[in-house]
Amino acid sequence: MSTGLIITLIVAAVVVLAIAAFLARRGGGPRSVKRRFGPEYERTVAQHNGDTKAAERELSERLQRHGELRTKPLAPQEREEYAAQWAAVQERFVDAPVEAVVSADRLLSRLAEARGFPGDGYDEQVSALSVHHPRRVQGYREVHAVAVLAREGQADTERLREALVHARALYEDLMEQSAHDSHGGGRHDHDHERGREHGREHEHADGSGSRNHGRLSERLHLPGAVRRHDTSGGRA
């Protein structure tokens, strides 16, 4: 075997290894993209009418833009303020569900920005959140969409209630992650999130989220309280 051929093979091997390392860092490959994004992967495939290649390209692009984002911890005072604001949102829902959901939408936007996610537009913020909180970001989309409909009188109270319950999952993720930040930020721990998934879903199913807001959450689940405030005039 000639020296030139040996050198060519070595160079080719180095290039292949470099590409493999790059893809590993970026979460490359269909399986790793699907594993990382979970339900967000399925949602994106559905948006592309089942075209998995197109969905994987979109998710890979999001990963390139936001994969290296470093989240910022909240100061203790900030945490207290956001906790108080969320408690006020839940309390307000009982008598003013539309205003409560609109406030929840805005609160999530401010909280995400405070944690280091883009604050210069809803779409870009959701894109970044979908990379680091793929199993919770849909709740933000729901509360944002329902808030828009509610302002136009097109969302009944049951839909408002469901949106607020789902949005709380992302709120708790953003607050909980900051409680564990001890070194000025870091990428979201997806393995830890998956490990919590079953227990957290059970929490939200019975309305018993954070310990400080359990009673308020239970009130959001009472059918009687829901029917008292129908803002849609019978529209879905």
Summary of the structure (lengths in Angstrom):
residues: 236
radius of gyration: 21.4
end to end distance: 74.5
largest distance: 84.9
contacts: 692
relative contact order: 0.12
helix: 73%
strand: 0%
